[in-house]
Amino acid sequence: MKTHTPYKRVDRMADLIRQIVSEILITQIHHCSLEGVTVTDVSVTPDLKHAKIYFSVIQRSQVDESKKILDQIRPTVQKKLASQLHTRYTPSIKFVFDSSLEYGNKINTLLDKIKADRPIHADEE
């Protein structure tokens, strides 16, 4: 008997929104402050009314400007998303900076520092 978790509608909707918004930002929105912006994840509420779109940027210094521009173009992205989703209701979207990549890099740096500070022991033969 197969026991697997069904792929939830919320997950399908999140994946679809991530795909559509990524495409919109790449092909339809042309703004120099959005170069290097990547949609990393989308979380949708269980009632499918709200979606948080997580984004990352290449340089940390771009976060504030990119967030400002994304908030300004949010209504446009919302309309374009609605026209491509083909659902009765389109979740209200909100752009959120994804700091998880930054956190992961910080952890890796700390681990590398610990590794470098550890004395090297020669193996006894």
SULTA-V447012 format. One record per residue. N is the residue number from 1. SS is DSSP state (A for helix, B for strand, O for the rest). PSI is psi in whole degrees, -180 to 180 (999 if undefined). Layout:
BEGIN
N,SS,PSI
N,SS,PSI
END
This chain:
BEGIN
1,O,131
2,O,133
3,O,99
4,O,155
5,O,129
6,O,147
7,O,112
8,O,154
9,A,-38
10,A,-42
11,A,-42
12,A,-43
13,A,-43
14,A,-45
15,A,-42
16,A,-44
17,A,-43
18,A,-45
19,A,-47
20,A,-47
21,A,-39
22,A,-46
23,A,-42
24,A,-47
25,A,-34
26,A,-44
27,A,-23
28,O,-19
29,O,120
30,O,99
31,O,131
32,A,-28
33,A,-11
34,A,2
35,O,130
36,O,2
37,O,132
38,B,134
39,B,118
40,B,-30
41,B,162
42,B,134
43,B,135
44,B,138
45,O,155
46,O,-29
47,O,2
48,O,22
49,O,-22
50,B,144
51,B,131
52,B,125
53,B,112
54,B,135
55,B,156
56,B,163
57,O,160
58,O,-46
59,O,135
60,A,-32
61,A,-15
62,A,-9
63,A,-54
64,A,-46
65,A,-43
66,A,-42
67,A,-42
68,A,-47
69,A,-43
70,A,-39
71,A,-35
72,A,-38
73,A,1
74,A,-46
75,A,-38
76,A,-46
77,A,-39
78,A,-46
79,A,-45
80,A,-38
81,A,-45
82,A,-38
83,A,-21
84,A,-15
85,A,-35
86,O,44
87,O,163
88,O,-44
89,O,145
90,O,131
91,O,143
92,B,128
93,B,152
94,B,132
95,B,134
96,B,133
97,B,132
98,O,104
99,O,2
100,A,-36
101,A,-42
102,A,-42
103,A,-43
104,A,-42
105,A,-39
106,A,-43
107,A,-45
108,A,-40
109,A,-44
110,A,-42
111,A,-40
112,A,-39
113,A,-44
114,A,-44
115,A,-41
116,A,-33
117,A,-19
118,O,131
119,O,143
120,O,125
121,O,131
122,O,136
123,O,136
124,O,138
125,O,999
END
